[in-house]
Structure formats: C-alpha cells, structure tokens
Amino acid sequence: MERQTPGLENTKSHSCNNEPSKESGKFFIQPAVLDEPFLAHCELTAFGGGWLMIRYRYDGSLDIYRNWTEYRNGFGSVDGEFWLGLQHLH
C-alpha cells in the first residue's frame, strides 16, 4: 500500500490493517504480488482502524443503478461517493 497524501512519507503494505500511520486516507493497495494495485480509502481511526472502505455514500449524488460490469470494476471516486468493486473483494 502506498500513501497518497502529499507531505507524508510513502509507506507500503498489503492491507489497511497493516498501515502504521494510523491516519485515514487514500492508499494504493496490492493484496498480493501478482495483483494489480488499486486506489482505496482506508479508515484507520474508527472501531480500532484497519478498515478497507468498500462503499461510501453520504448524499446520494452518485447513481448506484449500474450494470454488472460497473459493479465488478467499481465506480465513483475515493474523494467522494464510491463503490470499490467486486473484483477487489477477495
């Protein structure tokens, strides 16, 4: 995992649970060596931290009526409302 916040040293790990900074934010996560890295939001403060957010919805601005391909690949932006994508939930 690589931290994506300017001003912080890059750190790498394979999950949100292994992130030492304890500051929530955007990270590139690569669960296994052969997996393609993907941008995700890690929640590191609530309920003990280490949570990969698979969906974030707060005002309904993102249309969730999508087809199978979009649910597989993910949609939205980790800067706002998003669905991470089924391909990343293994």
DSSP file (Angstrom, degrees, kcal/mol; ACC not computed):
  #  RESIDUE AA STRUCTURE BP1 BP2  ACC     N-H-->O    O-->H-N    N-H-->O    O-->H-N    TCO  KAPPA ALPHA  PHI   PSI    X-CA   Y-CA   Z-CA
    1    1 A M              0   0    0      0, 0.0     2,-0.5     0, 0.0    28,-0.2   0.000 360.0 360.0 360.0 138.6    0.0    0.0    0.0
    2    2 A E  E     -A   28   0A   0     26,-1.5    26,-2.0    10,-0.2    10,-0.2  -0.978 360.0-121.1-122.6 125.8    1.3    3.4   -0.9
    3    3 A R  E     -A   27   0A   0      8,-0.6    24,-0.2    -2,-0.5     5,-0.0  -0.376  18.9-164.4 -65.6 137.9    0.2    6.6    1.0
    4    4 A Q        +     0   0    0     22,-2.1    -1,-0.1    -2,-0.1    23,-0.1   0.053  52.0 107.1-114.6  24.1   -1.4    9.2   -1.4
    5    5 A T  S >  S-     0   0    0     21,-0.2     3,-1.5     4,-0.1    -2,-0.1  -0.913  72.6-117.8-105.6 123.4   -1.4   12.2    0.9
    6    6 A P  T 3  S+     0   0    0      0, 0.0     3,-0.1     0, 0.0    -2,-0.1  -0.215  95.5  29.2 -56.7 144.8    1.2   14.9    0.0
    7    7 A G  T 3  S+     0   0    0      1,-0.3     2,-0.4     0, 0.0     0, 0.0   0.280  97.3 102.1  90.6 -10.8    3.8   15.7    2.7
    8    8 A L  S <  S-     0   0    0     -3,-1.5    -1,-0.3    -5,-0.0     2,-0.1  -0.840  79.4-106.2-106.5 145.7    3.8   12.2    4.2
    9    9 A E        -     0   0    0     -2,-0.4    -6,-0.2     1,-0.1     2,-0.1  -0.426  42.2-105.3 -65.8 138.1    6.5    9.6    3.5
   10   10 A N        -     0   0    0     -2,-0.1     2,-0.3    -8,-0.1    -1,-0.1  -0.439  40.7-172.6 -65.2 135.0    5.3    6.8    1.2
   11   11 A T        -     0   0    0     -2,-0.1    -8,-0.6    -3,-0.1     2,-0.4  -0.937   8.3-149.7-126.0 152.9    4.6    3.5    3.1
   12   12 A K        +     0   0    0     -2,-0.3     2,-0.3   -10,-0.2   -10,-0.2  -0.969  28.0 138.6-128.3 141.9    3.8    0.2    1.5
   13   13 A S        -     0   0    0     -2,-0.4    17,-0.6    15,-0.3     3,-0.1  -0.924  51.4-116.5-161.0 177.6    1.7   -2.7    2.8
   14   14 A H  S    S+     0   0    0     -2,-0.3     2,-0.3    15,-0.1    15,-0.1   0.483  90.6  21.8-106.6  -3.7   -0.8   -5.2    1.5
   15   15 A S  S >  S-     0   0    0      1,-0.1     3,-1.0   -14,-0.1     4,-0.1  -0.984  75.0-111.2-154.5 163.3   -3.8   -4.2    3.6
   16   16 A C  G >  S+     0   0    0     -2,-0.3     3,-1.4     1,-0.2    35,-0.2   0.817 113.4  65.9 -63.7 -30.4   -5.3   -1.3    5.5
   17   17 A N  G 3  S+     0   0    0     33,-0.4    -1,-0.2     1,-0.3    34,-0.1   0.735  99.9  50.3 -65.8 -22.8   -4.8   -3.3    8.7
   18   18 A N  G <  S+     0   0    0     -3,-1.0    -1,-0.3    32,-0.1    -2,-0.2   0.343  78.0 119.9 -98.0   5.9   -1.0   -3.1    8.3
   19   19 A E    X   -     0   0    0     -3,-1.4     3,-0.5     1,-0.1    31,-0.1  -0.615  45.2-165.7 -76.5 117.2   -0.8    0.7    7.8
   20   20 A P  T 3  S+     0   0    0      0, 0.0    -1,-0.1     0, 0.0    -3,-0.0   0.666  73.3  76.1 -78.7 -16.5    1.4    2.1   10.5
   21   21 A S  T 3  S-     0   0    0      2,-0.1     3,-0.1     1,-0.1    -2,-0.0   0.799  78.4-152.1 -69.4 -27.2    0.5    5.8   10.1
   22   22 A K    <   +     0   0    0     -3,-0.5     2,-0.5     1,-0.2    -1,-0.1   0.758  55.8 121.8  58.6  26.6   -3.0    5.5   11.8
   23   23 A E        -     0   0    0     20,-0.0    -1,-0.2    22,-0.0    -2,-0.1  -0.978  64.2-126.3-118.8 118.6   -4.2    8.4    9.7
   24   24 A S        +     0   0    0     -2,-0.5     2,-0.3    -3,-0.1    19,-0.2  -0.234  56.2 100.6 -61.0 149.0   -7.2    7.6    7.4
   25   25 A G  E     - B   0  42A   0     17,-1.8    17,-3.0     2,-0.0     2,-0.3  -0.991  67.8 -35.5 166.2-165.5   -6.9    8.4    3.8
   26   26 A K  E     + B   0  41A   0     -2,-0.3   -22,-2.1    15,-0.2     2,-0.3  -0.670  53.1 170.1 -89.7 138.3   -6.2    7.2    0.2
   27   27 A F  E     -AB   3  40A   0     13,-2.7    13,-2.8    -2,-0.3     2,-0.6  -0.987  37.2-121.1-142.2 150.1   -3.8    4.4   -0.4
   28   28 A F  E     -AB   2  39A   0    -26,-2.0   -26,-1.5    -2,-0.3     2,-0.4  -0.865  37.3-161.0 -87.2 125.6   -2.7    2.1   -3.3
   29   29 A I  E     + B   0  38A   0      9,-2.9     9,-2.1    -2,-0.6   -15,-0.1  -0.908  20.4 179.7-113.5 135.5   -3.3   -1.4   -2.1
   30   30 A Q        -     0   0    0    -17,-0.6   -15,-0.1    -2,-0.4     5,-0.0  -0.806   5.7-172.2-133.1  90.9   -1.8   -4.5   -3.6
   31   31 A P  S    S+     0   0    0      0, 0.0     2,-0.3     0, 0.0    -1,-0.1   0.817  73.3  13.8 -57.3 -35.6   -3.1   -7.6   -1.6
   32   32 A A  S >  S-     0   0    0      1,-0.1     3,-1.6     4,-0.0     0, 0.0  -0.954  82.7-107.6-139.4 158.2   -0.7  -10.0   -3.4
   33   33 A V  T 3  S+     0   0    0     -2,-0.3    -1,-0.1     1,-0.3     0, 0.0   0.846 119.3  46.6 -55.1 -38.6    2.4   -9.6   -5.5
   34   34 A L  T 3  S+     0   0    0      2,-0.1    -1,-0.3    -3,-0.0     2,-0.2   0.555  93.1  99.7 -84.4  -7.2    0.5  -10.7   -8.7
   35   35 A D  S <  S-     0   0    0     -3,-1.6     3,-0.0     1,-0.1     0, 0.0  -0.530  79.8-115.6 -78.9 145.4   -2.5   -8.4   -8.0
   36   36 A E        -     0   0    0     -2,-0.2    -7,-0.1     1,-0.1    -2,-0.1  -0.667  37.5-113.5 -74.9 129.5   -2.8   -5.1   -9.8
   37   37 A P        -     0   0    0      0, 0.0     2,-0.3     0, 0.0    -7,-0.2  -0.308  36.3-166.2 -62.1 149.5   -2.6   -2.2   -7.2
   38   38 A F  E     -B   29   0A   0     -9,-2.1    -9,-2.9    50,-0.0     2,-0.4  -0.986  23.6-110.6-139.2 150.4   -5.8   -0.2   -6.7
   39   39 A L  E     +B   28   0A   0     -2,-0.3     2,-0.3   -11,-0.2   -11,-0.2  -0.644  47.7 161.3 -81.0 130.8   -6.7    3.1   -5.1
   40   40 A A  E     -B   27   0A   0    -13,-2.8   -13,-2.7    -2,-0.4     2,-0.5  -0.932  40.1-113.7-144.5 165.0   -8.8    2.7   -1.9
   41   41 A H  E     -B   26   0A   0     12,-0.5    12,-2.4    -2,-0.3     2,-0.5  -0.922  27.1-158.6-104.0 125.5   -9.8    4.6    1.2
   42   42 A C  E     -BC  25  52A   0    -17,-3.0   -17,-1.8    -2,-0.5     2,-0.7  -0.913   6.8-150.1-105.2 125.9   -8.5    3.1    4.5
   43   43 A E  E     + C   0  51A   0      8,-3.0     8,-2.5    -2,-0.5     7,-0.5  -0.860  24.4 167.9 -94.1 112.6  -10.4    4.0    7.7
   44   44 A L        +     0   0    0     -2,-0.7    -1,-0.1     5,-0.3     8,-0.0   0.302  64.8  46.8-113.0   7.8   -7.7    3.9   10.4
   45   45 A T  S >  S+     0   0    0      4,-0.1     3,-0.8     6,-0.1     2,-0.2   0.743  86.2  83.8-118.0 -37.1   -9.5    5.6   13.3
   46   46 A A  G >  S-     0   0    0      1,-0.2     3,-2.4     2,-0.2     5,-0.1  -0.477 106.5  -6.7 -76.4 138.4  -13.0    4.1   13.8
   47   47 A F  G 3  S-     0   0    0      1,-0.3    -1,-0.2    -2,-0.2    -2,-0.0   0.821 136.7 -44.3  51.4  40.5  -13.5    0.9   15.7
   48   48 A G  G <  S-     0   0    0     -3,-0.8    -1,-0.3     3,-0.0    -2,-0.2   0.342  94.2-113.5  89.1  -7.0   -9.8    0.2   16.1
   49   49 A G  S <  S+     0   0    0     -3,-2.4    -5,-0.3     1,-0.1    -4,-0.1   0.004  78.1 109.6  74.8-179.8   -8.9    1.1   12.5
   50   50 A G        +     0   0    0     -7,-0.5     2,-0.4     1,-0.2   -33,-0.4   0.684  49.5 146.7  85.4  21.0   -7.6   -1.1    9.7
   51   51 A W  E     -C   43   0A   0     -8,-2.5    -8,-3.0   -35,-0.2     2,-0.6  -0.775  42.0-147.6 -99.3 130.6  -10.8   -1.0    7.6
   52   52 A L  E     -C   42   0A   0     -2,-0.4     2,-0.6   -10,-0.2   -10,-0.2  -0.849  22.6-135.1 -88.8 120.2  -10.9   -1.0    3.8
   53   53 A M        +     0   0    0    -12,-2.4   -12,-0.5    -2,-0.6     3,-0.1  -0.675  25.9 178.3 -80.6 118.9  -14.0    1.0    2.8
   54   54 A I  S    S+     0   0    0     -2,-0.6    30,-3.1     1,-0.3    31,-0.4   0.664  70.7  15.7 -93.3 -18.4  -15.8   -0.9    0.1
   55   55 A R  E     -D   83   0B   0     28,-0.2     2,-0.4    29,-0.1    -1,-0.3  -0.972  58.6-174.2-154.2 138.2  -18.6    1.7   -0.3
   56   56 A Y  E     +D   82   0B   0     26,-2.4    26,-1.9    -2,-0.3     2,-0.4  -0.971  14.2 161.2-136.9 123.2  -19.1    5.3    0.7
   57   57 A R        +     0   0    0     -2,-0.4    -2,-0.0    24,-0.2    24,-0.0  -0.983   8.4 148.7-142.3 125.3  -22.4    7.1    0.2
   58   58 A Y  S    S+     0   0    0     -2,-0.4    -1,-0.1     0, 0.0    22,-0.0   0.630  77.9  16.2-131.5 -27.2  -23.4   10.3    2.1
   59   59 A D  S    S-     0   0    0      3,-0.0    -2,-0.0     0, 0.0    22,-0.0   0.409  92.2-114.3-132.6   1.7  -25.7   12.5   -0.1
   60   60 A G  S    S+     0   0    0      1,-0.1     4,-0.1     2,-0.0    -3,-0.0   0.625  72.8 131.7  77.2  12.7  -26.9   10.3   -2.9
   61   61 A S        +     0   0    0      2,-0.1     2,-0.5     1,-0.0    -1,-0.1   0.720  55.3  76.0 -71.8 -19.8  -25.1   12.3   -5.6
   62   62 A L  S    S-     0   0    0     13,-0.0     2,-0.4    20,-0.0    20,-0.1  -0.826  85.2-128.5 -96.5 125.1  -23.7    9.1   -7.1
   63   63 A D        -     0   0    0     -2,-0.5    -2,-0.1     1,-0.1    -3,-0.0  -0.576  22.4-173.9 -70.4 122.4  -26.1    7.0   -9.2
   64   64 A I        +     0   0    0     -2,-0.4     2,-1.5    -4,-0.1    -1,-0.1   0.425  55.1 103.4-100.0   0.3  -25.9    3.4   -7.9
   65   65 A Y        +     0   0    0      0, 0.0     2,-0.2     0, 0.0    -1,-0.1  -0.660  56.7 145.3 -84.3  89.6  -28.2    1.9  -10.6
   66   66 A R        -     0   0    0     -2,-1.5     2,-0.1     1,-0.1    -2,-0.1  -0.689  48.5-102.9-123.8 170.0  -25.4    0.3  -12.6
   67   67 A N     >  -     0   0    0     -2,-0.2     4,-1.9     1,-0.1     3,-0.2  -0.377  42.7 -95.7 -89.5 174.4  -24.7   -2.8  -14.7
   68   68 A W  H  > S+     0   0    0      1,-0.2     4,-2.3     2,-0.2     5,-0.2   0.883 121.4  56.2 -58.6 -42.7  -22.8   -5.9  -13.7
   69   69 A T  H  > S+     0   0    0      1,-0.2     4,-2.6     2,-0.2    -1,-0.2   0.903 107.9  48.0 -59.0 -42.9  -19.5   -4.7  -15.3
   70   70 A E  H  > S+     0   0    0     -3,-0.2     4,-2.6     1,-0.2    -1,-0.2   0.883 111.5  49.7 -67.6 -37.8  -19.6   -1.4  -13.3
   71   71 A Y  H  < S+     0   0    0     -4,-1.9    15,-2.4     2,-0.2    -1,-0.2   0.844 113.3  47.8 -68.6 -32.0  -20.3   -3.3  -10.0
   72   72 A R  H  < S+     0   0    0     -4,-2.3    15,-2.4    13,-0.2    16,-0.3   0.929 122.0  33.6 -69.8 -45.7  -17.4   -5.7  -10.8
   73   73 A N  H  < S-     0   0    0     -4,-2.6    -2,-0.2    -5,-0.2    -3,-0.2   0.729 110.3-122.0 -85.5 -24.0  -14.9   -2.9  -11.7
   74   74 A G     <  -     0   0    0     -4,-2.6     2,-0.3    -5,-0.2    10,-0.2  -0.121  23.3-142.9  97.3 160.0  -16.1   -0.2   -9.2
   75   75 A F  E     +E   83   0B   0      8,-2.1     8,-2.6    -4,-0.1     2,-0.2  -0.977  51.2  38.6-156.9 164.9  -17.4    3.3   -9.8
   76   76 A G  E    S-E   82   0B   0     -2,-0.3     2,-0.3     6,-0.2     6,-0.3  -0.521  83.5 -74.5  87.6-160.6  -17.2    6.8   -8.3
   77   77 A S    >   -     0   0    0      4,-2.0     3,-2.4    -2,-0.2     7,-0.0  -0.999  18.5-130.6-140.7 139.7  -14.2    8.3   -6.7
   78   78 A V  T 3  S+     0   0    0     -2,-0.3     4,-0.1     1,-0.3    -1,-0.0   0.594 109.6  67.2 -66.4  -7.1  -12.5    7.7   -3.3
   79   79 A D  T 3  S-     0   0    0      2,-0.1    -1,-0.3   -38,-0.0     2,-0.2   0.526 123.3  -6.2 -84.6  -6.9  -12.6   11.5   -3.0
   80   80 A G  S <  S-     0   0    0     -3,-2.4     2,-0.2     1,-0.2   -24,-0.0  -0.440 119.3 -10.6-150.7-135.7  -16.4   11.3   -2.8
   81   81 A E  S    S+     0   0    0     -2,-0.2    -4,-2.0   -26,-0.1     2,-0.3  -0.577  72.7 153.8 -79.6 142.4  -19.0    8.6   -3.1
   82   82 A F  E     -DE  56  76B   0    -26,-1.9   -26,-2.4    -6,-0.3     2,-0.4  -0.995  44.8-139.8-161.2 161.6  -17.9    5.3   -4.5
   83   83 A W  E     -DE  55  75B   0     -8,-2.6    -8,-2.1    -2,-0.3   -28,-0.2  -0.996  23.7-147.5-122.3 121.7  -18.3    1.6   -4.8
   84   84 A L        -     0   0    0    -30,-3.1   -29,-0.1    -2,-0.4    -1,-0.1   0.876  43.7-107.9 -61.5 -42.4  -14.8   -0.1   -4.7
   85   85 A G    >   -     0   0    0    -31,-0.4     3,-1.6   -11,-0.1   -13,-0.2   0.012  10.5-106.9 117.6 135.5  -15.7   -3.0   -7.0
   86   86 A L  G >  S+     0   0    0    -15,-2.4     3,-1.8     1,-0.3   -14,-0.2   0.800 112.1  69.3 -61.1 -30.6  -16.3   -6.7   -6.5
   87   87 A Q  G 3  S+     0   0    0    -15,-2.4    -1,-0.3     1,-0.3   -14,-0.1   0.719  98.4  51.8 -63.3 -19.1  -13.0   -7.6   -8.2
   88   88 A H  G <  S+     0   0    0     -3,-1.6     2,-0.8   -16,-0.3    -1,-0.3   0.410  89.7  83.9 -96.3   1.5  -11.2   -6.1   -5.1
   89   89 A L    <         0   0    0     -3,-1.8    -1,-0.2    -4,-0.2    -3,-0.0  -0.584 360.0 360.0-105.8  70.0  -13.2   -8.2   -2.6
   90   90 A H              0   0    0     -2,-0.8    -1,-0.2    -3,-0.1    -2,-0.1   0.376 360.0 360.0-124.1 360.0  -11.3  -11.5   -2.5
